[in-house]
Amino acid sequence: MLSFDAMTQWDTELNEMNHKKEGNQYKYPDTLMEALWYVHAYFLLPYR
């Protein structure tokens, strides 16, 4: 599913996401959001 290699690429992924982006910059990469989604789905956590 997820590897720790994805988390080591945090800065690289953020730089790619923020390249030529106007306005506020992203603070969290898509891989982190994906990892949180997996945890949420696996443990059947509520939205609040």
Z-matrix of the N, CA and C atoms (Angstrom, degrees):
N
C 1 1.439
C 2 1.524 1 110.92
N 3 1.311 2 115.75 1 -82.23
C 4 1.459 3 120.78 2 179.24
C 5 1.516 4 109.62 3 -117.57
N 6 1.294 5 114.95 4 146.36
C 7 1.455 6 119.35 5 176.66
C 8 1.524 7 108.68 6 -119.83
N 9 1.305 8 115.55 7 163.02
C 10 1.456 9 119.38 8 177.43
C 11 1.523 10 111.43 9 -71.85
N 12 1.327 11 117.52 10 -16.56
C 13 1.462 12 120.50 11 176.18
C 14 1.521 13 110.81 12 -62.02
N 15 1.305 14 116.86 13 -34.60
C 16 1.463 15 120.53 14 179.27
C 17 1.527 16 110.43 15 -63.77
N 18 1.318 17 116.92 16 -36.69
C 19 1.456 18 120.33 17 -179.57
C 20 1.530 19 112.09 18 -74.27
N 21 1.321 20 117.58 19 -25.71
C 22 1.464 21 119.43 20 178.79
C 23 1.522 22 111.46 21 -75.87
N 24 1.311 23 116.84 22 -14.75
C 25 1.466 24 121.41 23 179.62
C 26 1.530 25 112.26 24 -93.14
N 27 1.317 26 117.43 25 16.50
C 28 1.464 27 123.19 26 -175.34
C 29 1.527 28 111.74 27 -50.51
N 30 1.333 29 117.92 28 -56.24
C 31 1.467 30 121.72 29 -176.79
C 32 1.515 31 112.15 30 -63.43
N 33 1.321 32 116.80 31 -40.88
C 34 1.458 33 120.71 32 -179.80
C 35 1.523 34 110.55 33 -62.66
N 36 1.313 35 116.47 34 -45.67
C 37 1.465 36 120.03 35 -179.41
C 38 1.528 37 111.04 36 -65.55
N 39 1.328 38 117.44 37 -41.04
C 40 1.463 39 119.92 38 178.25
C 41 1.523 40 111.45 39 -63.30
N 42 1.323 41 117.01 40 -40.90
C 43 1.462 42 119.90 41 178.17
C 44 1.520 43 111.20 42 -61.78
N 45 1.322 44 117.39 43 -40.22
C 46 1.465 45 120.80 44 178.25
C 47 1.530 46 110.85 45 -67.23
N 48 1.325 47 117.19 46 -40.84
C 49 1.463 48 120.60 47 -179.20
C 50 1.529 49 111.61 48 -67.75
N 51 1.334 50 117.48 49 -35.36
C 52 1.457 51 121.83 50 -175.95
C 53 1.524 52 113.40 51 -89.56
N 54 1.320 53 117.87 52 -4.71
C 55 1.467 54 121.30 53 -179.51
C 56 1.530 55 109.68 54 -61.72
N 57 1.317 56 116.02 55 122.35
C 58 1.474 57 124.26 56 179.40
C 59 1.528 58 112.83 57 60.71
N 60 1.329 59 116.98 58 24.63
C 61 1.461 60 119.93 59 177.46
C 62 1.520 61 108.74 60 -89.96
N 63 1.319 62 116.08 61 131.46
C 64 1.455 63 120.66 62 176.18
C 65 1.522 64 109.08 63 -91.82
N 66 1.318 65 116.50 64 151.47
C 67 1.464 66 120.42 65 179.05
C 68 1.520 67 111.51 66 86.03
N 69 1.316 68 114.70 67 -158.68
C 70 1.467 69 120.37 68 -178.54
C 71 1.520 70 111.16 69 -62.26
N 72 1.319 71 114.46 70 143.09
C 73 1.457 72 120.91 71 -179.96
C 74 1.526 73 109.72 72 -86.47
N 75 1.331 74 115.15 73 152.95
C 76 1.459 75 120.08 74 174.42
C 77 1.524 76 109.02 75 -69.70
N 78 1.322 77 117.13 76 142.72
C 79 1.462 78 122.04 77 178.60
C 80 1.518 79 112.22 78 -105.42
N 81 1.343 80 116.11 79 -22.93
C 82 1.458 81 121.24 80 -176.36
C 83 1.522 82 109.26 81 -127.61
N 84 1.329 83 117.58 82 135.05
C 85 1.466 84 120.24 83 -178.99
C 86 1.529 85 112.07 84 -75.51
N 87 1.314 86 115.16 85 162.02
C 88 1.465 87 121.30 86 179.37
C 89 1.524 88 112.04 87 -61.65
N 90 1.335 89 117.65 88 -32.13
C 91 1.464 90 119.24 89 -178.94
C 92 1.527 91 111.26 90 -65.43
N 93 1.327 92 117.63 91 -33.24
C 94 1.464 93 120.25 92 176.67
C 95 1.524 94 110.10 93 -67.24
N 96 1.326 95 116.96 94 -43.51
C 97 1.463 96 120.36 95 178.45
C 98 1.528 97 110.59 96 -61.99
N 99 1.321 98 116.43 97 -38.15
C 100 1.462 99 120.94 98 177.87
C 101 1.531 100 110.55 99 -65.90
N 102 1.321 101 117.15 100 -41.62
C 103 1.463 102 120.99 101 179.19
C 104 1.526 103 110.72 102 -63.67
N 105 1.324 104 116.90 103 -41.79
C 106 1.462 105 120.26 104 178.22
C 107 1.523 106 111.29 105 -65.05
N 108 1.326 107 116.74 106 -35.32
C 109 1.458 108 120.38 107 177.57
C 110 1.527 109 110.24 108 -64.43
N 111 1.339 110 117.20 109 -42.28
C 112 1.468 111 120.57 110 178.40
C 113 1.532 112 111.12 111 -61.47
N 114 1.315 113 117.26 112 -43.40
C 115 1.467 114 121.19 113 178.83
C 116 1.527 115 109.66 114 -62.71
N 117 1.316 116 115.85 115 -45.17
C 118 1.466 117 121.26 116 179.69
C 119 1.532 118 110.93 117 -59.25
N 120 1.321 119 116.79 118 -45.81
C 121 1.466 120 121.20 119 -178.28
C 122 1.528 121 111.66 120 -70.89
N 123 1.322 122 117.50 121 -40.54
C 124 1.464 123 121.37 122 -176.90
C 125 1.529 124 111.82 123 -64.85
N 126 1.330 125 116.30 124 -43.98
C 127 1.460 126 120.67 125 -176.80
C 128 1.528 127 113.17 126 -91.95
N 129 1.331 128 117.13 127 5.11
C 130 1.469 129 122.83 128 179.44
C 131 1.524 130 111.20 129 51.11
N 132 1.323 131 116.18 130 47.81
C 133 1.458 132 121.60 131 -178.14
C 134 1.527 133 110.58 132 -75.70
N 135 1.332 134 117.29 133 146.05
C 136 1.468 135 119.55 134 175.95
C 137 1.530 136 109.89 135 -73.92
N 138 1.302 137 115.54 136 164.95
C 139 1.459 138 119.82 137 -179.41
C 140 1.518 139 112.86 138 -74.98
N 141 1.304 140 117.30 139 -20.30
C 142 1.467 141 119.65 140 179.47
C 143 1.500 142 111.26 141 -120.99
